[in-house]
Amino acid sequence: MNPILDISSFMSKISKQTKYLDLRYGNIEERIINSINGSIIKDIKSSYSGYGVRFLSKGIISFTSAPELKTAYEDINKLLKTSNIIATWKRGVSQLCDAPVVQATSTKTPKKDWENLEENEIKQIISVIEEYIREKLKVKVRIEIDLQFIKWSELFKSSEGTSIFQSYPYTVMTLTGRLSENGNQKIYYKNFGGLGGLELLPYNNLEKLDEFIQIINNLPNAKNISTGNYNIVLNEDIAWILTHEVLGHSLEADNVLSGHSFYAGLQGMKIAPSYVSVIDDPYIETIGYYEFDSEGMKGRGTLLVDDGILTDFLHSRETAAAMGVESSANYRSFSFEHLPQVRMSNTFIEPKDFSFEELLEQVKNGIYICDGFGGSSEPQTGDFNINSQFAREIKNGELGDYFQGVQLTGKTSRSLSLIKGIGDRLLAQPGSCVKNNQRIFTGSVSPKIAIFDQRVS
């Protein structure tokens, strides 16, 4: 059966009963490879496809997903009955802002594809990386190399006439070193890859592994830090986590409308120093790249904070209608199985003109904090805590001893106000985000930043 004709017939039937309908037919192919000390312990290929259907009826948005249209059709009829019942005692208020009708295709092709890789080729890639690291290691460590290859494609069609096909390849390598010393385990991991194929892996540019090796060699001598307030420099990864977790989620319009954002009501007000601007941009070619979001809206850069002033929020068509603005094309779901949500793409502080050496010199004496290891934030209050994998002492503007992972704690408004310097270049790495139990790719994109008088423990 022709799936396109099948989808068209299905939508024709349902559209007669709804005010609006969209359908996403998604297909995801994945290969996951795990190795320990050079030996492959898992190599799994999988694929799955199906339909996600969202509709608006009686002012109520409903959603279902299923592997087959027949099942989705049965679910939708049940949901339509439920919408009618709800509408008899509670008026639905959901609306969608206007959207252009679009016919488009957006695809990216890897320079080096992974789909037909033989096992011996995978072993060779892992062996090259493993041997390079082992030659430079000064400590005994277990090395884990985890490879994740994904080919993601999705057809979007709406009752308004929009039809969009997108297909993107992703490659992510997680390199982990595990040290065991006197019964205590120390771990350091680093991600490589992004939008593309094998060309993103460091096996053909082995110098990219040198920083990982240096950190592993110094972990056994890492010291504990005394709790207190310090002047700090954040490397790109942990600066991104601060921007993403502490600020970004608070600027998602569904959080704003539901009263779960510290920044509700502050649009147009100064929330950071005048040299701080924050941008969300899906067109940076990282793992957070897309041309159209999950309701067919063309991606665009959104200036969220302009010279310290809160100027905008991230929107879906529904939140945009509620606020009387245009969608920012941030309604996203990685899989057809889930109802999309307002999500970030690549959200970052705009780089300025400080080199790394100038940031260290500005701090003079403090801490260089690196590579996130989880954390949490409360968008409603602005409270946050962020864990790092390691840190280094800054003494007289130079990097010194290593510290074991430290934790940043504080309030968003205070930490933003204490930014004293912003690096001069962006670094893009693979990242991800979980919201309401849905994980999605986002680019870890950021410059280094310096913050004064930050609480560290």
C-alpha positions as CSV (number, residue, x, y, z in Angstrom):
1,M,0.0,0.0,0.0
2,N,1.3,3.5,-0.9
3,P,1.8,5.2,2.6
4,I,1.3,8.7,1.1
5,L,-2.1,7.8,-0.4
6,D,-3.0,6.0,2.8
7,I,-2.1,9.1,4.9
8,S,-4.1,11.4,2.5
9,S,-7.2,9.2,2.8
10,F,-6.9,9.1,6.6
11,M,-6.5,12.8,6.9
12,S,-9.5,13.5,4.6
13,K,-11.7,11.4,6.9
14,I,-10.5,13.0,10.2
15,S,-10.3,16.6,8.9
16,K,-14.1,16.6,8.5
17,Q,-14.5,16.1,12.2
18,T,-11.9,18.5,13.5
19,K,-10.9,22.2,13.2
20,Y,-7.3,21.3,12.6
21,L,-5.3,18.1,12.1
22,D,-1.6,17.3,11.6
23,L,0.1,14.0,11.2
24,R,3.8,13.0,11.5
25,Y,5.0,9.8,9.9
26,G,8.4,9.1,11.4
27,N,11.1,6.5,10.8
28,I,14.2,6.1,13.0
29,E,17.0,3.8,12.2
30,E,19.6,3.3,14.9
31,R,22.9,1.4,15.5
32,I,24.4,1.3,19.0
33,I,27.9,-0.1,19.6
34,N,29.6,-0.4,23.0
35,S,33.2,-1.4,23.7
36,I,35.3,-1.9,26.8
37,N,39.1,-1.7,26.5
38,G,38.9,-2.2,22.8
39,S,36.5,-5.2,22.8
40,I,33.0,-4.8,21.3
41,I,30.4,-6.0,23.8
42,K,27.3,-4.8,22.0
43,D,26.4,-4.0,18.4
44,I,22.6,-3.6,18.0
45,K,20.7,-2.3,15.0
46,S,17.1,-1.3,15.3
47,S,14.4,0.6,13.4
48,Y,10.9,1.7,14.2
49,S,8.3,3.8,12.5
50,G,4.7,5.0,13.0
51,Y,2.3,7.9,13.1
52,G,1.8,10.7,15.6
53,V,-1.6,12.5,15.1
54,R,-2.6,15.8,16.8
55,F,-5.9,17.5,16.3
56,L,-7.9,20.5,17.6
57,S,-11.6,20.1,18.3
58,K,-13.9,22.1,20.5
59,G,-10.9,24.2,21.6
60,I,-9.2,21.1,23.0
61,I,-5.9,19.7,21.6
62,S,-5.6,15.9,21.6
63,F,-2.8,13.5,20.5
64,T,-2.3,9.9,19.8
65,S,0.4,7.7,18.3
66,A,0.4,4.3,16.8
67,P,2.4,2.0,14.5
68,E,-0.5,1.8,12.1
69,L,-3.1,4.2,10.9
70,K,-5.9,1.8,11.6
71,T,-5.1,1.9,15.3
72,A,-4.6,5.7,15.3
73,Y,-8.0,6.1,13.6
74,E,-9.7,4.0,16.4
75,D,-7.9,6.1,19.1
76,I,-8.9,9.4,17.5
77,N,-12.6,8.5,17.4
78,K,-12.4,7.8,21.1
79,L,-10.6,11.1,21.7
80,L,-13.2,13.0,19.7
81,K,-15.9,11.6,21.8
82,T,-13.9,12.6,24.9
83,S,-13.5,16.2,23.6
84,N,-17.2,16.5,23.0
85,I,-18.0,15.4,26.5
86,I,-15.4,17.8,28.1
87,A,-16.7,20.6,26.0
88,T,-20.2,20.2,27.5
89,W,-18.9,21.3,30.9
90,K,-15.6,23.1,30.3
91,R,-14.9,25.4,27.3
92,G,-11.8,24.6,25.5
93,V,-9.5,27.6,25.0
94,S,-6.7,26.2,22.8
95,Q,-6.0,28.0,19.5
96,L,-3.2,28.0,17.0
97,C,-1.6,31.1,15.5
98,D,-1.7,31.6,11.8
99,A,0.9,29.6,9.7
100,P,1.9,29.7,6.1
101,V,1.2,26.7,3.9
102,V,4.5,25.1,3.0
103,Q,5.7,22.4,0.6
104,A,9.3,21.6,1.4
105,T,12.0,18.9,1.7
106,S,15.1,19.2,3.9
107,T,17.7,16.6,4.0
108,K,21.3,16.3,5.2
109,T,23.7,13.6,3.9
110,P,26.8,12.4,5.9
111,K,30.2,12.6,4.2
112,K,31.0,9.2,5.5
113,D,27.9,6.9,6.0
114,W,27.7,4.3,8.7
115,E,24.8,2.2,7.4
116,N,26.9,-0.4,5.6
117,L,29.8,-0.5,8.1
118,E,31.2,-4.0,8.6
119,E,32.1,-5.2,12.1
120,N,35.8,-5.3,11.2
121,E,35.6,-1.6,10.1
122,I,34.0,-0.7,13.5
123,K,36.8,-2.6,15.3
124,Q,39.4,-0.7,13.3
125,I,37.9,2.7,14.3
126,I,37.8,1.7,18.0
127,S,41.3,0.2,17.8
128,V,42.8,3.4,16.4
129,I,41.2,5.5,19.2
130,E,42.0,3.0,21.9
131,E,45.7,2.7,20.9
132,Y,46.3,6.4,20.7
133,I,44.9,6.9,24.2
134,R,46.8,4.0,25.7
135,E,50.1,5.3,24.3
136,K,49.8,8.5,26.3
137,L,48.1,7.3,29.5
138,K,50.1,7.4,32.7
139,V,47.4,5.7,34.8
140,K,45.5,2.4,34.8
141,V,42.0,3.1,33.4
142,R,39.1,1.2,31.8
143,I,38.2,2.9,28.5
144,E,34.6,2.7,27.2
145,I,33.7,3.8,23.7
146,D,30.0,4.1,23.0
147,L,28.9,4.8,19.4
148,Q,25.4,5.9,18.5
149,F,24.4,6.3,14.9
150,I,20.9,7.5,14.0
151,K,19.1,8.2,10.7
152,W,16.0,10.3,11.5
153,S,13.3,11.1,9.0
154,E,9.8,12.4,9.3
155,L,6.9,13.4,7.0
156,F,4.7,16.2,8.3
157,K,1.3,16.9,6.8
158,S,-1.5,19.2,8.0
159,S,-5.1,19.8,7.2
160,E,-4.1,23.4,6.2
161,G,-2.2,21.9,3.2
162,T,1.4,21.9,4.5
163,S,3.6,19.0,3.6
164,I,7.2,18.7,4.7
165,F,9.8,15.9,4.6
166,Q,12.9,16.1,6.7
167,S,15.8,13.6,7.1
168,Y,18.9,14.0,9.2
169,P,21.9,11.8,10.2
170,Y,23.4,11.9,13.7
171,T,26.6,10.5,15.1
172,V,27.6,10.6,18.7
173,M,30.6,9.0,20.4
174,T,30.9,9.0,24.2
175,L,34.4,8.3,25.5
176,T,34.6,7.3,29.2
177,G,37.5,6.7,31.4
178,R,37.0,4.8,34.7
179,L,39.7,4.8,37.4
180,S,39.5,2.7,40.5
181,E,41.8,3.8,43.4
182,N,41.6,2.5,46.9
183,G,38.1,1.3,46.4
184,N,37.0,4.7,45.0
185,Q,36.0,5.2,41.4
186,K,36.6,8.3,39.4
187,I,34.9,8.8,36.1
188,Y,35.4,11.3,33.2
189,Y,33.5,11.2,30.0
190,K,33.4,13.4,26.8
191,N,31.1,13.5,23.8
192,F,32.1,13.9,20.2
193,G,30.0,14.1,17.1
194,G,26.8,15.9,15.9
195,L,24.9,16.3,12.7
196,G,26.7,14.0,10.1
197,G,28.4,10.7,9.9
198,L,31.8,9.0,10.6
199,E,33.7,12.1,9.6
200,L,32.7,13.6,13.0
201,L,34.6,11.0,15.0
202,P,38.1,11.7,16.2
203,Y,39.7,8.6,14.7
204,N,40.9,10.7,11.8
205,N,41.9,13.6,13.9
206,L,43.4,12.0,17.0
207,E,44.7,15.2,18.5
208,K,41.1,15.9,19.6
209,L,41.7,13.2,22.2
210,D,44.6,14.9,23.9
211,E,42.5,16.9,26.3
212,F,40.6,13.7,27.4
213,I,44.0,12.0,28.0
214,Q,45.4,14.9,30.0
215,I,42.3,15.0,32.3
216,I,42.4,11.3,32.9
217,N,46.1,11.4,33.8
218,N,45.4,14.1,36.4
219,L,42.3,12.8,38.0
220,P,44.1,10.6,40.6
221,N,45.7,13.7,42.1
222,A,42.5,15.9,42.0
223,K,41.8,17.6,45.3
224,N,38.6,18.5,47.1
225,I,37.6,22.1,47.1
226,S,36.5,24.2,50.1
227,T,33.0,25.5,49.9
228,G,32.8,29.3,49.3
229,N,32.2,32.1,46.8
230,Y,34.8,32.2,44.0
231,N,35.5,34.1,40.8
232,I,35.2,31.5,38.2
233,V,35.6,30.7,34.5
234,L,33.2,28.2,33.0
235,N,34.3,26.1,30.0
236,E,31.9,25.9,27.0
237,D,30.0,22.7,28.1
238,I,29.2,23.8,31.6
239,A,28.5,27.4,30.5
240,W,25.9,25.9,28.0
241,I,24.3,23.9,30.9
242,L,24.0,27.1,32.9
243,T,22.4,28.9,30.0
244,H,20.2,25.9,29.0
245,E,19.0,24.8,32.5
246,V,18.9,28.0,34.4
247,L,17.7,30.5,31.7
248,G,16.5,28.5,28.7
249,H,13.8,26.5,30.3
250,S,12.4,29.6,32.0
251,L,12.0,31.2,28.6
252,E,9.9,28.4,27.1
253,A,6.5,30.0,26.7
254,D,4.5,27.0,28.1
255,N,6.4,27.4,31.4
256,V,5.7,31.1,31.2
257,L,2.0,30.7,30.6
258,S,1.6,28.1,33.3
259,G,3.2,30.3,35.9
260,H,6.3,28.0,36.2
261,S,8.8,30.7,35.0
262,F,10.7,33.2,37.1
263,Y,10.6,35.5,34.0
264,A,6.8,35.6,33.5
265,G,5.9,39.3,33.4
266,L,9.5,40.5,32.9
267,Q,9.6,40.9,29.1
268,G,11.1,44.2,28.2
269,M,13.0,44.5,31.5
270,K,16.7,44.2,32.1
271,I,17.7,40.8,33.5
272,A,21.4,40.7,32.8
273,P,24.4,43.1,32.1
274,S,24.2,45.1,28.9
275,Y,26.9,42.9,27.2
276,V,24.8,39.7,27.6
277,S,22.7,38.6,24.7
278,V,21.1,35.1,24.4
279,I,20.0,33.5,21.1
280,D,18.2,30.3,20.1
281,D,19.2,29.2,16.6
282,P,18.2,25.9,15.0
283,Y,20.4,26.6,11.9
284,I,23.7,26.0,13.6
285,E,24.8,22.7,12.1
286,T,25.0,20.7,15.3
287,I,22.9,17.9,16.8
288,G,20.2,20.5,17.5
289,Y,19.8,21.5,13.8
290,Y,16.4,21.5,12.1
291,E,14.8,23.5,9.3
292,F,11.2,22.9,10.4
293,D,9.8,22.2,13.9
294,S,7.3,19.4,14.7
295,E,4.3,21.5,13.5
296,G,5.8,22.5,10.2
297,M,7.0,26.0,11.2
298,K,10.1,27.3,9.5
299,G,13.0,27.6,12.0
300,R,14.4,31.0,12.7
301,G,16.9,32.5,15.1
302,T,15.2,34.0,18.2
303,L,16.9,36.8,20.1
304,L,15.7,36.1,23.7
305,V,17.9,38.5,25.5
306,D,19.2,41.7,23.7
307,D,21.9,43.6,25.5
308,G,20.6,42.4,28.9
309,I,16.9,43.0,28.1
310,L,14.4,40.1,28.0
311,T,12.9,40.5,24.5
312,D,11.2,37.2,23.6
313,F,10.2,33.7,24.6
314,L,10.3,30.4,22.7
315,H,6.9,29.5,21.2
316,S,4.7,26.9,19.6
317,R,1.6,27.9,17.6
318,E,-0.5,27.4,20.6
319,T,1.5,29.5,23.1
320,A,2.0,32.1,20.4
321,A,-1.7,32.4,19.9
322,A,-2.2,32.7,23.7
323,M,0.3,35.6,23.8
324,G,-0.7,37.2,20.5
325,V,2.6,36.8,18.8
326,E,4.2,34.6,16.0
327,S,5.6,31.1,16.6
328,S,9.3,30.9,17.0
329,A,9.3,27.3,15.6
330,N,10.3,25.7,18.8
331,Y,7.6,23.0,19.1
332,R,9.6,19.8,19.0
333,S,9.6,16.1,19.6
334,F,12.3,13.7,18.5
335,S,9.9,10.9,17.9
336,F,6.4,10.6,16.3
337,E,5.4,8.7,19.5
338,H,5.3,11.8,21.6
339,L,3.3,15.0,21.6
340,P,5.8,17.8,20.9
341,Q,6.5,20.4,23.5
342,V,8.1,23.9,23.5
343,R,11.8,23.1,23.4
344,M,15.1,24.8,22.8
345,S,17.3,24.1,19.7
346,N,20.8,25.6,20.1
347,T,20.5,28.2,22.9
348,F,23.6,30.2,23.7
349,I,25.1,33.4,25.1
350,E,26.4,35.5,22.2
351,P,30.2,35.4,22.1
352,K,32.1,38.7,22.8
353,D,35.8,39.5,22.6
354,F,37.7,37.8,25.5
355,S,40.3,35.2,24.7
356,F,40.6,32.3,27.1
357,E,43.9,33.8,28.5
358,E,42.1,37.2,29.0
359,L,39.3,35.5,31.0
360,L,41.8,33.8,33.2
361,E,43.7,37.0,33.7
362,Q,40.4,38.8,34.5
363,V,39.6,36.3,37.2
364,K,43.2,36.3,38.4
365,N,42.6,33.9,41.3
366,G,39.7,31.5,41.3
367,I,38.5,28.3,39.6
368,Y,38.1,27.0,36.1
369,I,35.1,24.8,36.1
370,C,34.6,22.2,33.3
371,D,32.2,19.7,31.7
372,G,28.8,19.2,33.2
373,F,27.7,16.2,35.2
374,G,24.0,16.8,35.6
375,G,22.1,19.3,37.8
376,S,18.7,20.8,38.2
377,S,16.9,24.1,38.2
378,E,13.6,25.4,39.3
379,P,12.2,27.8,36.6
380,Q,9.6,29.2,38.9
381,T,12.1,30.5,41.5
382,G,15.4,30.7,39.6
383,D,17.2,28.4,42.0
384,F,19.7,26.0,40.5
385,N,22.5,23.6,41.2
386,I,24.9,22.3,38.5
387,N,27.5,19.6,38.9
388,S,30.9,19.6,37.0
389,Q,33.2,16.7,36.2
390,F,36.3,18.5,37.2
391,A,37.8,21.9,37.9
392,R,41.2,23.6,38.0
393,E,42.7,26.2,40.2
394,I,43.3,29.6,38.6
395,K,46.4,31.2,40.3
396,N,47.8,34.5,39.1
397,G,45.9,34.1,35.8
398,E,47.3,30.6,35.1
399,L,45.8,27.2,35.3
400,G,47.0,25.1,38.3
401,D,46.0,22.0,40.3
402,Y,43.0,19.8,39.5
403,F,39.9,19.6,41.7
404,Q,37.4,16.8,41.8
405,G,34.0,17.7,40.4
406,V,32.4,20.8,42.1
407,Q,28.8,22.1,42.3
408,L,27.5,25.5,41.4
409,T,24.5,26.8,43.3
410,G,22.6,30.0,43.3
411,K,19.8,32.0,41.8
412,T,19.5,32.8,38.1
413,S,19.1,36.5,38.5
414,R,22.2,36.9,40.7
415,S,24.4,34.7,38.6
416,L,23.5,36.5,35.4
417,S,24.2,39.8,37.0
418,L,27.7,38.7,37.9
419,I,28.8,37.7,34.4
420,K,32.0,39.7,33.9
421,G,33.4,38.3,30.7
422,I,32.4,36.3,27.6
423,G,34.7,34.3,25.3
424,D,35.3,35.1,21.7
425,R,34.2,31.9,20.1
426,L,31.5,29.3,20.2
427,L,32.1,25.6,20.7
428,A,29.4,23.2,19.4
429,Q,29.2,19.7,20.9
430,P,26.4,17.1,21.2
431,G,23.9,17.7,23.9
432,S,20.4,16.5,25.0
433,C,17.6,17.7,27.1
434,V,14.8,16.0,29.1
435,K,11.5,17.7,29.6
436,N,8.5,15.9,31.0
437,N,10.3,12.6,30.5
438,Q,11.0,13.3,26.8
439,R,14.6,13.4,25.7
440,I,15.5,15.4,22.6
441,F,18.8,16.4,20.9
442,T,20.0,20.0,21.5
443,G,23.3,21.5,20.6
444,S,25.7,22.2,23.5
445,V,26.7,25.5,22.1
446,S,28.5,28.2,24.1
447,P,31.5,30.4,24.6
448,K,33.5,30.3,27.8
449,I,32.2,32.8,30.4
450,A,33.5,34.4,33.6
451,I,31.3,34.9,36.7
452,F,32.4,36.7,39.9
453,D,31.4,35.8,43.4
454,Q,29.7,32.5,42.5
455,R,28.8,29.9,45.2
456,V,30.8,26.7,44.7
457,S,31.0,23.6,46.8
